Every structure is written in C-alpha cells, then in structure tokens.
Amino acid sequence: MRSDTLAVPKSWSPDGRYLIYAQINPGTGADLFALPIGQPGSHPLVLAQTAATEDQGQFSPDGRFVAYTSNESGESEIYVVPFPPAPGAGRWMVSRGGGVQPRWRRDGKELFYISPDWKMMAVDVSTHPTFHSGEPHALFDTHMVDTGIRTGPMSWDIAPDGKRFLIVSDNSEGTSSLNLIQNWRSDSAK
C-alpha cells in the first residue's frame, strides 16, 4: 500500500491477517484503518474516520474488537469498536474523564490506559457475546515521561501474564528511566 500522507503502524491482528495503522488525512487529522495482509485486491477497512483525531488502535486478544483513542469529545477518551467494522455495529466509550494509550490484558478481560493525571487505569471488560465494560479504577501513578504528545507512541506495555508493567518514566533528576512494576495486585485480586 502506498500513501501520500504519513501512515504509522499500530497493531497486528492476532491471526496476522490485518495491520491497524493511523493515517494523517487533510481535513480529518489522524484516522484509523486496518490493512488486509496477503489478500490481493483488498482495500483498507475504515475503523474510525471523523473530524476528530483517532489513534493508538489496538486489537483485542481474540481479534473481535479494537480499542483506540479519539478526541471528539474535546479530550482524548478510549473507545472500543467491533472488528471487522460493520455499519451500525456499535461503539463504546470505556474511559471516563480522559484516557490515552489503551492496551488489552492478554486474556481480553481487562483494558488498561493512562489517565490525564498519568495514573494507570484498569477497566474490566467482557467481549462475549458482545462488548461490555465496567467502571474504570486507578491502579498506581505511572510517573510516565511526558513527551508533550499524549496520543503519540506508546510509552508502556504489560507482560503476557498481566502481573508486570514496563513504563518509560521520569525520575527525580528529570532524566528518563525504564521502570518495571511488579506485584501490583494483591493475591486476593482477580
């Protein structure tokens, strides 16, 4: 695929058949698409294309949903849409009061994101038979590096077992460091 504007890869589908990318388009800002891989003659699927900026698309572990950020409300929030996209299929806002950089827990039962005050947030989710999300709650302060672009590159990741986070963060001297957060849940939690 060729693009006359900036296109940035974001997430592979679990089966490797699609690649989510954000593309800067005149008049709409960043929009999200899914590029079919190894499917001759196919065209990108529109995931989110509005006058707002949509970015940071992430496939759910089962490949049935995509979490992403949009600033259509005036601040960045986390939304989820079904995949593949279908007219009238629905869309759900997961964050409350702002959020960026969504990531799915590897079993698909929780979404994590960063709040406007740099807290790691968690939301219980269910994807079967349809999508449903609970109330977001804060896990800990991230002390994440502020790049000035909250919807830019992801500055953190979660281990496959869901028990550790890797976060690019600031230290007291104002220099960047890499922090590994372990044992953040009590034994009685989930």
N, C-alpha and C positions, 0 to 999 in steps of 0.2 A: 504494500500500500504506500502511496506517495501522498504527502501533504504539503500544501503551500504555507501552512502555518505551523507553529510549534505543537507537537504531539508528544506526550510523555506517558510511557507505560506505567500502570499502577498495580495490576493484579492478574494472575493466571487463574483460570477456572480449574477446579480440582482434577478434571479429566484432561486438561491441557488443550482443549479444543477452542478456547476463547481467551483473548487478552483484553482486559479493560485498559483504556487509555483516556487521558484528558487532552482535549484539543482546544487551543485558543482560536476562537472564531470572531471576526469583526461583528460587532453589534450584540453578541451574546456572552462574550467573555469565555471562560473555560466551560466546556461541556463534556459529558462522559459518553463513551461509545464502547462497544465490545466488538473486537475484530475476530471473525472466524479464522482459525488457523488450519491450513491444509484442506480448505473447502473451495476449490476453484469456482470462480464465477459468483461467489457470495460477496455481499456488501456488509460494511459495519452496521451493527444494530445500535440504535439510539437508546441510551439508558436514561439520560437526563439532559435536556437541551432547552433552556429557558433564558430569559434576560438576566437571570442571576448567575453567579459563578458556582458550578458544580465540580467537585474534585474529590480526590482521595478514595476512589471506588475500590471496594474490597469484596471479593466473592465470599459467601458463606462456605463452610467446610463441605456441605452437601451440594454446593453449586446452584441451589434453587433461589438464592437471594443475593442482593448486592447492597452493602452499606456504603454511604457516601456523605460528603458534606455539601450543603447548599446555604447560601446567604440570602435567600429570597425573603426571609422574614426580617431582614435588616441586620442580623448577626448569624454567624455560621452555626448550623444545627446539624445533627446526624439524622439521616433518613434511611429507610430501607425500601427497596422495590423488588418485586419478583423477577426471576430470570428463568427463561428468556422473557424479554419485555412483551407485553400484550396490551392493546388498548383497553383502558378501564380496569386494569388488573389490580390497582391499588398502590398506595404508598403510605408509609407510616413514619411519623416523626418519633425518634427514640429518645433524643436528649431533651432536657428541659433547662432553659436558661443559657444555652450555648454549648457548643462542642465541636471538636475537630479530631482528626487522625483516628478514625474508627478501626478497630481490629476485632475479629471474632475469636472466641476461645475455640480450640481445635475440635471440641465436641459439638460446637454450634449452640450451646445452651446459654451463652453469655456474650454480650458485646461490651467492649471497653472503649473509652475515648477520653480525651483531655478536655477539662472544663476551662472556661475563660480565666479562672484563677489558678491554673496549672495543676489541678488535682486529677489523679487517675480516677475515673468514674467507671462503674460497672452497672450493667442492666441485665437482668435475667430475661432470656428470650426463648420462645418456642417457635419452631418452624413447621411443625406438623399438627394438624393438617394444613393450617395456614399460619401466617406470621402473627405473633403476639409478643408484646414487651411489657415488662414490669416497670417499677419506679427506679430511676437512676439513684445510685448512692455512691458517696466518695469512699475510696479505699485508702489513699495516702496522698501527701504532697509530693509532686514529682521533682521540683527544683530543676525543671527542664530548661535547656538553653532556649532563650527567646531569639529566634533568628529574624524576628520582625515580620515573618510571613507564616502566620499560624496555619494557613492551609497549604503550606509548602511541603517539602519532603517529610516523610515520617521520621520522627526522632526517637522512636521506641519500638519494641517488639515484645512478644510474650513467648515463653518457652512452650513447646508442644504439650507438656504436662499441665500447663496452666498455673504453675506454682511460682514462677520466677519471671520478672520483667527485666529487660535490658533498656536503659534510658540514658540518652545523652543529656547531661545535666551541668548546671553551673556549680562551682564550689565557692567558698568564702573569699578566695582571692580573685574572683571574676574570670578565671580560666575554665575551659571546658574539661569535663571528665566523663568517664563512662561508668555508670553505677549499675550494679546487679542487685535487684531487690529480691530477697528470698524469704521464705517462711512468713509471708504477709498475711496468711489466713491461719486462724486457729484450727486445731484438729477437729473441732466440732462443726466448722463451716463446711458447707457443701462437700 
